[in-house]
Structures are given as C-alpha cells and as structure tokens.
Amino acid sequence: MRINTSQVFSKWLLDKSFYPYNELRATRYSFECRYVLLEAGEVQHPSFRSLKCVAVSSFDPPSLEQLIMSGNAKPMTPDMSCILDSLESWGYFHNIEWYSIVLDMVATMFEEDKPTSKEKMYKQCIYWRVREKAHETYEYESLRHDAVLTYWSDWFDRTYPIVKVSFRVMTLMSEDFVSDIITYVQTRGIVPYPSNMDGPDSITSSED
C-alpha cells in the first residue's frame, strides 16, 4: 500500500528542481533510477558517516518512495549509475578504499548542487585511483608524483572526448597510461612531452 500519492510526490518534487535531482526522470510516485545511496551517521561530520550503494530492485516501491522522500536514500543519476555499475561489479574488489572515496564524492554532489558532466565525473573518480597508483612509486605531492598526475590529466582531457568509453575501460586505460608515464619520468625526468602525442610510447617511437 502506498503512503504517498502522486500529488504528494509532485509537491515534494517542486523543492528538488536542482542537481542532481533534475537529471533524473520522475515517475508518478518516485524517480527512475538503478541505484540509491543510503547514508548513516551525521552529515555534518562526513568522516563518521557510512555510505552504501543499493540497487533499487532491493526495495518494494512504497518503501523506496518513502526512503527517497525522507532523504534517507539518494537516487543516483544515469551518469552516477554508470560509475557504480563498474564499481559494484569490479571496483569494489579492485580497491575498496577507492570505492569508498567515490561513494563519498557522490554523496557530496547531492549536498553541493553543482551540475557535473559525465566527463568531469569520470575524471574526478578516476583521479583518486591514478593518484594511488602514482603513490606506489613516488611520495605524495613530490615533484615526480605531481608530474605523473599532470601528464595524466592532460592525457585524459584530450583522450576521453574522442574515445568516450565506459568508466571501467577509461579507468583501465588511465592505469596503463600512468604505468607508462612512471617509466617515462624515471628514465627521462620531469620534461614536457608533445601534447599531440598519445603518451610515452608514442614519444619513444617518434624519436627512434
């Protein structure tokens, strides 16, 4: 039995005409989405909160509607869901700390009301993975560590608009690129590479 009516939901929806809610397709009683973000703990103290991504198929419709309208469940946009699809099936086991950081980023998006493109969202999430990968070789915020991230950032900005692959594929491509860049920095130091090149391998072949 539904507690709220379509009129109640429509009235509630008027107060949610901002990002990311305005990126979701509304139904008569709720939103059309694949995942919701559940949160426990004090919002004022993010480090103490516990976040969990749950598929909407885990709830019956009335329960889901009440969780969303009460603010206890945040409906994820299609772009967020693309990321979570990968993290739930692969990223969680790949790096659980990275998974937790991404969930926290998503929660922050609901609090800040700042529209974010898919490209920017992908980059923000993948950044934390490549940052850790760079740290496997260099100390955080060292010149070489930061140089690796700068090279990757430039590569990402040039590559994603062309390939527009899935989040998982872009993460794997980024990890491969960063591995090559680390080797490049170790052998050549911190020197610029041509922006029209695909990466270190292209530089090597062009100079041979």
C-alpha positions in Angstrom: 0.0 0.0 0.0 1.4 3.4 -1.0 1.6 6.0 1.8 2.2 9.0 -0.5 0.1 9.9 -3.6 1.3 11.3 -6.9 0.1 14.7 -5.8 2.2 14.5 -2.6 5.3 13.4 -4.7 4.7 16.2 -7.2 4.6 18.8 -4.5 7.8 17.3 -2.9 9.4 17.3 -6.4 9.0 21.1 -6.7 11.5 21.5 -3.9 14.0 19.2 -5.7 14.4 21.1 -9.0 18.1 21.2 -8.7 21.1 19.0 -9.5 21.3 16.0 -9.3 17.6 15.5 -8.9 16.8 17.4 -12.1 19.0 14.9 -14.0 16.5 12.1 -13.1 13.4 11.0 -14.9 10.5 11.3 -12.4 7.6 8.8 -12.4 4.2 9.3 -10.8 5.5 8.4 -7.3 9.3 8.4 -7.4 12.3 8.5 -9.7 13.5 6.2 -12.4 17.0 5.0 -11.3 19.1 1.9 -10.8 20.8 2.7 -7.5 20.2 4.7 -4.4 22.8 5.9 -1.9 22.0 5.1 1.7 23.7 7.1 4.4 24.1 6.6 8.2 25.8 9.0 10.6 26.0 12.8 10.9 26.1 14.7 7.6 27.9 17.5 9.5 30.8 15.0 10.1 31.4 13.2 6.7 34.3 11.2 8.1 31.9 9.4 10.5 29.2 8.6 8.0 28.7 5.2 6.5 27.6 5.1 2.8 26.1 2.2 0.9 25.1 1.9 -2.7 22.0 -0.3 -3.1 20.1 -1.4 -6.2 16.5 -0.2 -6.3 15.4 -3.8 -7.0 16.2 -4.5 -3.3 13.1 -2.5 -2.2 9.4 -2.7 -2.8 8.1 0.5 -4.5 6.4 2.0 -1.4 9.5 1.6 0.8 11.7 3.1 -1.9 9.4 6.1 -2.3 9.4 6.8 1.4 13.2 6.4 1.7 13.8 8.9 -1.1 11.2 11.4 0.2 12.5 11.2 3.7 16.1 11.9 2.4 17.4 8.6 3.7 18.1 7.4 0.2 19.5 9.5 -2.6 18.5 8.4 -6.2 21.6 8.2 -8.5 21.6 9.8 -11.9 22.3 7.8 -15.1 25.9 9.0 -15.1 26.4 8.1 -11.4 24.9 4.7 -12.1 27.4 4.1 -15.0 30.2 4.5 -12.5 28.5 2.5 -9.8 27.8 -0.4 -12.2 31.6 -0.7 -12.7 32.4 -0.2 -9.0 29.9 -2.7 -7.7 31.0 -5.4 -10.1 34.7 -4.7 -10.3 35.9 -1.6 -8.5 35.0 -2.8 -5.0 37.3 -5.8 -5.3 39.9 -3.8 -7.3 40.4 -1.2 -4.5 37.9 -0.9 -1.6 39.3 2.4 -0.4 38.8 3.9 -3.9 35.3 2.6 -3.9 34.6 4.3 -0.6 36.1 7.6 -1.8 33.8 7.6 -4.9 30.7 6.9 -2.8 31.7 9.9 -0.6 32.1 12.1 -3.8 28.6 11.1 -5.0 27.2 12.0 -1.6 28.9 15.4 -1.7 27.3 16.0 -5.2 23.9 15.8 -3.5 25.0 18.4 -0.9 26.6 20.9 -3.2 24.1 21.3 -6.0 26.7 21.8 -8.7 25.9 20.3 -12.1 28.7 17.9 -13.2 29.2 16.5 -16.7 29.9 12.8 -17.2 33.5 13.6 -18.4 34.2 15.6 -15.2 32.6 13.0 -13.0 34.7 10.2 -14.6 37.8 12.3 -14.2 37.2 13.1 -10.6 36.6 9.5 -9.7 39.5 8.1 -11.7 41.8 10.7 -10.3 41.8 9.0 -6.9 42.8 5.7 -8.5 45.7 7.0 -10.6 46.8 9.1 -7.6 47.2 5.9 -5.6 49.0 4.2 -8.5 51.5 7.1 -8.7 52.0 6.8 -4.9 53.1 3.2 -5.4 56.3 4.7 -6.8 56.6 8.3 -5.5 55.7 10.1 -2.3 52.5 12.1 -2.3 53.0 15.7 -3.6 56.6 15.1 -4.6 57.6 16.7 -7.9 57.5 13.4 -9.8 54.3 12.3 -8.2 52.6 15.5 -9.2 54.2 15.4 -12.6 52.6 12.0 -13.3 49.2 13.3 -12.3 49.6 16.4 -14.5 50.6 14.2 -17.5 47.6 12.0 -16.9 45.2 15.0 -16.5 46.3 16.4 -19.9 46.0 13.0 -21.5 42.5 12.4 -20.1 41.3 15.8 -21.3 42.5 15.0 -24.8 41.5 11.4 -24.9 38.1 11.0 -23.4 36.2 13.4 -25.8 37.5 11.2 -28.6 37.0 7.7 -27.2 34.0 8.2 -24.9 34.4 4.7 -23.5 32.8 3.3 -20.3 34.0 4.2 -16.8 35.8 0.8 -16.4 37.6 1.0 -19.7 38.6 4.6 -19.1 40.0 3.6 -15.7 42.0 0.7 -17.2 43.3 3.0 -19.9 44.3 5.5 -17.3 46.1 2.9 -15.2 48.1 1.7 -18.3 48.9 5.3 -19.2 50.1 6.1 -15.7 52.3 3.0 -15.7 53.9 4.2 -18.9 54.3 7.7 -17.6 56.0 6.5 -14.4 58.6 4.6 -16.5 59.0 7.7 -18.7 59.6 10.0 -15.7 62.0 7.5 -14.2 64.1 7.4 -17.4 63.8 10.9 -18.6 62.9 13.0 -15.6 60.2 15.7 -15.5 60.2 17.0 -19.0 57.3 18.0 -21.2 56.1 15.7 -23.9 54.3 16.9 -27.1 50.6 17.4 -26.5 49.7 15.8 -29.8 51.3 12.5 -28.7 49.2 9.7 -27.2 51.7 9.0 -24.4 55.3 7.9 -23.7 55.2 5.0 -26.2 54.4 7.5 -29.0 57.3 9.7 -27.9 59.7 6.8 -27.9 58.7 5.7 -31.4 58.8 9.2 -32.8 62.4 9.7 -31.6 63.8 6.4 -32.7 
